[in-house]
Structures are given as structure tokens and as C-alpha cells.
Amino acid sequence: MVDAAEYTERLVTPHPRLNKPDSPQPLGFVIREALIAEDLEGLEDQGKEKFKTRLAAADYIALQVRSALWVPQATRKRNDFVEDEVSNPPTLEDLKRKQVAACTGFTLVTSVYLEDNGIDHWVGFANGHWLVAIDSEEDRSLQLIDPMTPEVGQNAWTALINSSVKQTQRNLETIGRAAVLLNGHRLWRNMRPMADEKAVYPWMEEQASVNVLGQQKIADKIAMSFFQPEEGQDVIQAYSRFRHASINNDLEAATRALDEIGPRFPNMDARNRHTELRWVIAGLANSGRFAEAKRIIRSYFETFTFIDDSRFHEAEGDALKLLARASSDPDVAQEAIESYERALKMPKSYHRAVEGKITKLSKQKEKMSSTREG
């Protein structure tokens, strides 16, 4: 894994393509000149005041990162990836070479500078989008900071669904990650006074949604996961490689990236169809790499063990079923059946569908066993 700080070394602000009258300066120098860490050290015993100062400092750093990385087109308010001749979305290597980035780069750089300045924060992910979050010692503040689209920034506490900031804090402290459900409509209403009416925020959409403005559809529920800074920076890098490998149909690179992610997959939405994982498992199985495919499945679904939702167990069963059929292995089929049975024990399980899968796979397992014995 590349040291995340390496992505910040050559960045200057404002972006050199903006043709500002002042010469660009190193981004790190501009942030250090603000003396943020020194200001925070003097507020160790002042809870609310320190939170306000920490939040203001985080906003300042995010603003400087945006100044360094945002290059709008003349006609559209988005980064000009086409003119920069980089992939869309850009890779993190594009960030180093051309100072061009998507939300992955914006969030990675922001997190690095927040950490350098002693600002506690979380790295957040929802529906393919990365940002950072600042929590307070109280349970009524979860401040989202999005360096790429600052209009998203808000106190998301009012949008939490059956979630608690304190429980999120505990999960991050004990298992190194956390997840919350957010009311998408509430998030949208909170950001709308600042939002571009013509802009589209794909990460806030879902298939079962309602039209709000123009092409924008807002999800009823948005699953957002959080990581501690260092782990979040690692996952950003690995997930970026995984997404680009999937886009480019590069099975080997996708498999390596999944190994790097391990049990920290960022998409915590139980409605996720796990399409990319299934593509990797099918590719490995078709190459006869059954043990590797099984290991990937186990590591991937370990991600969701702290979430009580039957759909994750059902999805694990589906992945193991795919592997069992490809390998004609009755033992793997039995493991798939056991995953389905775990799903049935959970509340809100889709019993009829899962029971149907168990019945069908049990018959196929008998045939696999007979073939093996024969």
C-alpha cells in the first residue's frame, strides 16, 4: 500500500490551470502556515470550544484541498477530466501525475492533512462516494465535510435512522469500523440551499426513489460506512484499485485489491447486489482457483458480521452457491445452505425465497455427492 502522504507531496494551490494572478504555492505549506495544530493544543480541556475550532480547521483544510484540485469546465461545474486526458473516474495515480482527482483523491488528501494537524475525524463512504466526518463528544453532532462538493456539508445527526453517534464511536473504537443509515431526503433538504439546481449527485440516488429535481432522484435510505483515518486511507486506495480493475475487466488486479481490502469492504448497503464480487468469484472459479475464490468470499462477507441483516447472509449463500456449482463441490454447497439457514434465523428474512434456494441447492448437492462417490 502506498503511503497516503505521497499523494500530497507535489500538490500546489490554487490549481495551476486556473491561471490565478498569484503563483501557486505548495498545498502543505499553505495549510501549515495556518498553525492549526498549535491552536488545537491550547484547547485540550475545552470540549465545545475545541469542537468548534476543530470543525472550523477541518473546513479550512477541505477548502484548501478543493482549491488545489478543483478545475471546473467552462460550461459545467465539474472537474474537467476529459481535457486532462485521464480516466473517468481518475485513478489515484492521476492525482500524483496531473493533480486531477475524483472524490477518492479529494478525500484521501483531506484526511492526510487532517491527521497531520491532529484533527480527529472519520473517513466516510456511501454509494461509491467518499468524504470525511467530524464527530463531537455529544450525541447530537455528526458533521459531514465533502471537499469535492462542499454543499453536502452539514450536521447529519438529524438524518440518522435508528443510528447513534455514540454507538458509531463505540464500533470504531472496538472493531475499527461503523455504519449508519441516513435519510436521503433529509440530507438533500439540508444541502439544497447551497446546491446547484442543475447538479446531479449520483451517490444520493437509488432505483426505488422519487423524483425531486430534474434528473435527480433521492434515496429514502443511504448506508454510510466510517473508518478511522489511517485505515480509511488504506481502504480508499484499495477500493479505488478494485473499482478500476472491475471497469477494465482485469481479474488479477481486482483479486489483489479485494485481498488488500479484506474484511473492510466499504459498501455497507444491504441492498447491494455484490455484482463485482460475483464477477471475481466466477472468474476465479472458471480458472479452477476454487480455494482462492472461497477465501475471497469469506473475507468479503466478514465485513458485515456486525450488521443484523439477513440479506448479507443470503448474499454470502449466493456467492458460495455460485462457487459450489462451478466446482461441483458438495461441501461448498453445504456451506451455502448454512449461510441461507443463518439468514432464516434473522428478523425480516425473505423466508420463501431463501427456503426455495435451500431446497433447490440441496438437490444439487445430492447430485454432487453422488458424482464424487461414483
C-alpha positions as CSV (number, residue, x, y, z in Angstrom):
1,M,0.0,0.0,0.0
2,V,1.4,3.4,-1.0
3,D,1.9,5.8,1.9
4,A,-1.1,8.2,1.6
5,A,1.1,11.2,2.3
6,E,2.9,10.6,-1.1
7,Y,-0.2,11.7,-2.9
8,T,0.1,15.2,-1.3
9,E,3.8,15.9,-1.9
10,R,3.6,17.7,-5.2
11,L,0.2,19.4,-4.9
12,V,0.1,23.2,-5.2
13,T,-2.8,25.6,-4.7
14,P,-4.6,27.2,-6.4
15,H,-4.6,24.7,-9.2
16,P,-2.0,25.8,-11.8
17,R,-4.5,25.6,-14.6
18,L,-6.7,28.2,-13.1
19,N,-4.3,31.0,-14.2
20,K,-4.7,32.9,-10.9
21,P,-2.5,36.1,-10.7
22,D,-0.6,34.7,-7.7
23,S,1.9,31.9,-8.2
24,P,0.7,28.6,-6.9
25,Q,2.2,27.6,-3.5
26,P,2.7,24.1,-2.1
27,L,-0.5,22.9,-0.5
28,G,1.2,21.6,2.6
29,F,3.0,25.0,3.1
30,V,-0.3,26.9,2.9
31,I,-2.0,24.6,5.4
32,R,1.0,24.6,7.8
33,E,1.0,28.4,7.8
34,A,-2.4,28.4,9.4
35,L,-0.9,26.9,12.6
36,I,-3.9,24.7,13.2
37,A,-2.2,22.1,15.4
38,E,-0.8,24.8,17.7
39,D,-4.3,26.4,18.1
40,L,-5.8,23.0,18.9
41,E,-3.2,22.2,21.6
42,G,-4.3,25.2,23.6
43,L,-7.9,23.9,23.8
44,E,-7.4,20.4,25.4
45,D,-9.8,20.9,28.2
46,Q,-12.5,23.0,26.4
47,G,-14.9,20.4,24.9
48,K,-17.4,22.5,22.9
49,E,-14.9,25.3,22.1
50,K,-12.4,22.7,20.9
51,F,-15.1,21.0,18.7
52,K,-15.9,24.4,17.1
53,T,-12.3,25.1,16.5
54,R,-11.7,21.6,15.2
55,L,-14.6,21.9,12.8
56,A,-13.5,25.3,11.6
57,A,-10.0,23.9,11.0
58,A,-11.3,20.9,9.1
59,D,-13.5,23.2,6.9
60,Y,-10.4,25.3,6.2
61,I,-8.3,22.3,5.2
62,A,-11.1,21.0,3.0
63,L,-11.3,24.4,1.3
64,Q,-7.6,24.4,0.6
65,V,-7.7,20.9,-0.9
66,R,-10.6,21.9,-3.1
67,S,-8.7,25.0,-4.2
68,A,-5.8,22.7,-5.2
69,L,-7.8,20.0,-7.0
70,W,-11.0,21.6,-8.4
71,V,-10.7,22.5,-12.1
72,P,-14.2,23.4,-13.5
73,Q,-15.1,23.3,-17.2
74,A,-16.3,26.4,-18.8
75,T,-19.8,25.2,-19.2
76,R,-20.2,22.6,-16.4
77,K,-19.4,22.8,-12.7
78,R,-17.3,19.6,-12.5
79,N,-13.7,18.6,-12.8
80,D,-12.5,18.6,-16.4
81,F,-11.3,15.0,-16.6
82,V,-11.7,14.8,-20.4
83,E,-9.4,17.8,-21.1
84,D,-6.8,16.4,-18.7
85,E,-6.7,13.1,-20.6
86,V,-7.2,10.9,-17.6
87,S,-9.5,8.0,-16.9
88,N,-13.0,8.8,-15.7
89,P,-13.1,8.4,-12.7
90,P,-9.4,9.3,-12.4
91,T,-7.1,6.9,-10.7
92,L,-5.1,8.0,-7.6
93,E,-2.0,7.9,-9.8
94,D,-3.6,10.7,-11.9
95,L,-3.7,12.7,-8.6
96,K,0.1,12.4,-8.4
97,R,0.9,12.9,-12.0
98,K,-1.6,15.6,-13.1
99,Q,-3.2,17.0,-9.9
100,V,-6.6,15.7,-11.1
101,A,-8.9,13.7,-8.8
102,A,-12.4,12.4,-8.1
103,C,-13.9,12.2,-4.6
104,T,-11.3,9.5,-3.8
105,G,-8.4,11.9,-4.2
106,F,-10.2,14.8,-2.6
107,T,-11.0,12.7,0.5
108,L,-7.6,11.0,0.7
109,V,-5.7,14.3,0.6
110,T,-8.1,15.9,3.1
111,S,-7.8,13.0,5.5
112,V,-4.0,13.1,5.3
113,Y,-3.8,16.8,6.2
114,L,-6.5,16.5,8.9
115,E,-4.4,13.7,10.5
116,D,-1.2,15.7,10.2
117,N,-2.8,18.6,12.1
118,G,-4.2,16.4,14.9
119,I,-7.8,16.7,13.8
120,D,-9.8,13.6,14.8
121,H,-12.1,12.6,12.0
122,W,-13.6,9.6,10.2
123,V,-13.3,8.6,6.6
124,G,-16.8,8.0,5.2
125,F,-18.2,6.1,2.2
126,A,-21.7,5.9,0.7
127,N,-22.8,4.5,-2.7
128,G,-19.3,5.0,-4.3
129,H,-18.7,8.4,-2.8
130,W,-16.0,9.3,-0.3
131,L,-16.0,12.2,2.2
132,V,-14.9,12.9,5.8
133,A,-16.9,13.3,9.0
134,I,-16.2,15.1,12.3
135,D,-18.0,13.9,15.5
136,S,-18.3,15.6,18.8
137,E,-18.3,14.3,22.3
138,E,-22.0,14.8,22.4
139,D,-24.5,12.5,20.6
140,R,-26.2,15.3,18.5
141,S,-23.5,16.2,16.0
142,L,-22.1,14.3,13.0
143,Q,-20.7,16.9,10.7
144,L,-20.2,15.8,7.1
145,I,-17.4,17.6,5.2
146,D,-17.2,16.9,1.5
147,P,-14.1,18.6,-0.1
148,M,-15.3,17.9,-3.6
149,T,-18.9,19.0,-3.2
150,P,-19.0,21.3,-0.2
151,E,-22.7,21.9,-0.4
152,V,-23.1,18.4,1.0
153,G,-21.5,19.6,4.3
154,Q,-24.0,19.6,7.2
155,N,-24.8,18.2,10.6
156,A,-26.1,14.8,9.5
157,W,-27.4,13.9,13.0
158,T,-30.9,15.0,12.1
159,A,-30.8,12.5,9.1
160,L,-29.8,9.4,11.2
161,I,-32.2,6.5,11.0
162,N,-32.1,4.2,14.0
163,S,-28.5,5.1,14.5
164,S,-26.5,6.8,17.2
165,V,-23.3,8.8,17.0
166,K,-22.2,7.3,20.3
167,Q,-22.7,3.7,19.0
168,T,-20.8,4.7,15.9
169,Q,-18.0,5.9,18.1
170,R,-18.0,2.6,20.1
171,N,-17.9,0.5,16.9
172,L,-15.0,2.4,15.5
173,E,-13.1,2.0,18.8
174,T,-13.8,-1.7,19.2
175,I,-14.0,-3.1,15.7
176,G,-12.4,-0.4,13.7
177,R,-15.4,0.5,11.5
178,A,-19.0,1.5,11.7
179,A,-22.1,2.1,9.6
180,V,-25.2,4.2,9.8
181,L,-28.4,4.7,7.8
182,L,-29.2,8.2,6.7
183,N,-32.5,9.7,5.4
184,G,-31.6,10.8,1.9
185,H,-34.4,13.3,1.7
186,R,-33.3,15.0,4.9
187,L,-29.7,15.2,3.6
188,W,-31.0,16.7,0.4
189,R,-33.1,19.3,2.1
190,N,-30.2,20.3,4.4
191,M,-27.9,20.9,1.5
192,R,-30.4,22.2,-1.0
193,P,-30.0,25.9,-0.2
194,M,-26.4,25.7,-1.4
195,A,-26.8,23.1,-4.1
196,D,-26.7,23.8,-7.8
197,E,-30.3,23.1,-9.0
198,K,-28.9,21.5,-12.2
199,A,-26.3,19.4,-10.5
200,V,-26.8,15.6,-10.0
201,Y,-25.4,13.7,-7.0
202,P,-25.4,10.0,-8.1
203,W,-24.4,8.7,-4.7
204,M,-27.7,10.0,-3.3
205,E,-29.8,8.1,-5.7
206,E,-31.2,4.6,-5.8
207,Q,-33.5,2.6,-8.1
208,A,-36.5,2.8,-5.8
209,S,-36.6,6.5,-5.3
210,V,-38.7,9.6,-6.1
211,N,-38.0,12.5,-8.4
212,V,-37.0,15.7,-6.6
213,L,-35.3,18.0,-9.1
214,G,-34.9,17.4,-12.8
215,Q,-32.9,14.2,-13.2
216,Q,-32.0,13.9,-9.5
217,K,-33.6,11.0,-7.6
218,I,-33.1,10.8,-3.9
219,A,-32.8,7.6,-1.9
220,D,-35.1,7.0,1.0
221,K,-32.1,5.4,2.9
222,I,-28.4,5.8,2.4
223,A,-26.0,3.4,4.1
224,M,-22.8,5.2,5.0
225,S,-19.7,3.5,6.5
226,F,-16.9,5.0,8.5
227,F,-13.3,4.2,9.2
228,Q,-10.6,5.6,11.4
229,P,-8.2,7.9,9.3
230,E,-5.3,5.5,8.7
231,E,-7.5,2.5,7.9
232,G,-9.8,4.7,5.8
233,Q,-6.9,5.9,3.7
234,D,-5.8,2.3,3.1
235,V,-9.3,1.3,2.1
236,I,-9.7,4.3,-0.3
237,Q,-6.6,3.2,-2.2
238,A,-7.5,-0.5,-2.3
239,Y,-11.1,0.2,-3.3
240,S,-10.0,2.6,-6.0
241,R,-7.9,-0.1,-7.5
242,F,-10.7,-2.6,-7.2
243,R,-13.2,-0.3,-9.0
244,H,-10.8,0.5,-11.8
245,A,-9.8,-3.2,-12.2
246,S,-13.5,-4.1,-12.4
247,I,-14.1,-1.3,-15.0
248,N,-11.2,-2.7,-17.1
249,N,-12.1,-6.3,-16.6
250,D,-8.8,-7.0,-15.0
251,L,-9.4,-10.1,-12.9
252,E,-6.0,-10.3,-11.4
253,A,-5.9,-6.7,-10.3
254,A,-9.4,-6.9,-8.9
255,T,-8.5,-10.0,-6.9
256,R,-5.4,-8.4,-5.4
257,A,-7.4,-5.3,-4.5
258,L,-10.0,-7.4,-2.7
259,D,-7.2,-9.1,-0.8
260,E,-6.0,-5.6,0.3
261,I,-9.5,-4.5,1.3
262,G,-10.0,-7.8,3.3
263,P,-13.0,-7.6,5.8
264,R,-13.3,-3.8,5.3
265,F,-15.4,-3.6,2.2
266,P,-16.8,0.0,2.3
267,N,-20.3,-0.6,0.7
268,M,-22.5,-1.5,3.7
269,D,-25.8,-1.2,1.9
270,A,-27.8,-4.4,2.4
271,R,-29.4,-3.9,-1.0
272,N,-26.1,-4.2,-2.7
273,R,-26.2,-6.9,-5.4
274,H,-22.5,-7.6,-4.9
275,T,-22.1,-7.8,-8.7
276,E,-18.4,-7.1,-8.8
277,L,-17.7,-9.8,-6.2
278,R,-19.7,-12.3,-8.2
279,W,-17.7,-11.4,-11.3
280,V,-14.4,-12.1,-9.4
281,I,-15.7,-15.4,-8.0
282,A,-16.9,-16.5,-11.4
283,G,-13.6,-15.6,-13.0
284,L,-11.5,-17.4,-10.3
285,A,-13.8,-20.5,-10.5
286,N,-13.6,-20.6,-14.3
287,S,-9.8,-20.8,-13.8
288,G,-10.1,-23.6,-11.3
289,R,-8.9,-21.3,-8.4
290,F,-11.6,-22.6,-6.1
291,A,-9.7,-22.2,-2.8
292,E,-8.8,-18.6,-3.6
293,A,-12.4,-17.8,-4.5
294,K,-13.6,-19.3,-1.2
295,R,-11.1,-17.3,0.7
296,I,-12.2,-14.1,-1.0
297,I,-15.9,-14.8,-0.2
298,R,-15.1,-15.4,3.5
299,S,-13.0,-12.3,3.9
300,Y,-15.5,-10.1,1.9
301,F,-18.6,-11.2,4.0
302,E,-16.7,-10.9,7.3
303,T,-17.2,-7.2,6.6
304,F,-20.8,-7.4,7.5
305,T,-20.8,-9.5,10.7
306,F,-21.7,-6.6,13.0
307,I,-24.8,-5.8,11.0
308,D,-28.0,-7.7,11.8
309,D,-29.5,-8.1,8.3
310,S,-30.5,-11.4,6.7
311,R,-29.6,-10.1,3.2
312,F,-25.9,-10.3,3.9
313,H,-26.2,-14.0,4.9
314,E,-28.3,-14.6,1.8
315,A,-25.8,-12.9,-0.4
316,E,-23.0,-15.0,1.1
317,G,-25.0,-18.1,0.3
318,D,-25.5,-16.9,-3.3
319,A,-21.7,-16.4,-3.7
320,L,-21.0,-19.9,-2.2
321,K,-23.7,-21.4,-4.4
322,L,-22.0,-19.9,-7.4
323,L,-18.7,-21.4,-6.4
324,A,-20.3,-24.8,-5.5
325,R,-21.8,-25.2,-8.9
326,A,-18.6,-24.2,-10.7
327,S,-16.5,-26.6,-8.6
328,S,-19.2,-29.4,-8.2
329,D,-18.2,-29.4,-4.6
330,P,-20.9,-30.7,-2.2
331,D,-19.0,-29.3,0.8
332,V,-19.2,-25.8,-0.5
333,A,-22.9,-26.3,-1.4
334,Q,-23.4,-27.3,2.3
335,E,-21.7,-24.1,3.4
336,A,-24.0,-22.1,1.1
337,I,-27.0,-23.9,2.7
338,E,-25.7,-23.0,6.1
339,S,-25.5,-19.3,5.1
340,Y,-29.1,-19.4,3.9
341,E,-30.1,-21.0,7.2
342,R,-28.4,-18.2,9.1
343,A,-30.5,-15.8,7.0
344,L,-33.7,-17.5,8.0
345,K,-32.9,-17.0,11.7
346,M,-32.6,-13.3,11.3
347,P,-35.6,-10.8,11.5
348,K,-37.1,-9.6,8.3
349,S,-35.8,-12.5,6.3
350,Y,-37.3,-13.2,2.9
351,H,-38.2,-16.7,4.0
352,R,-40.0,-18.1,1.0
353,A,-37.2,-17.1,-1.4
354,V,-34.4,-18.3,0.9
355,E,-36.2,-21.6,1.5
356,G,-36.6,-22.1,-2.2
357,K,-32.9,-21.6,-2.7
358,I,-32.1,-24.2,0.1
359,T,-34.5,-26.8,-1.5
360,K,-33.0,-26.4,-4.9
361,L,-29.4,-26.4,-3.8
362,S,-29.9,-29.4,-1.5
363,K,-31.0,-31.4,-4.5
364,Q,-28.0,-30.2,-6.5
365,K,-25.7,-31.1,-3.5
366,E,-27.0,-34.7,-3.6
367,K,-26.0,-35.0,-7.2
368,M,-22.6,-33.5,-6.5
369,S,-22.1,-36.1,-3.7
370,S,-23.2,-38.9,-5.9
371,T,-20.8,-37.9,-8.7
372,R,-18.0,-37.6,-6.2
373,E,-18.7,-41.1,-4.8
374,G,-19.0,-42.5,-8.2
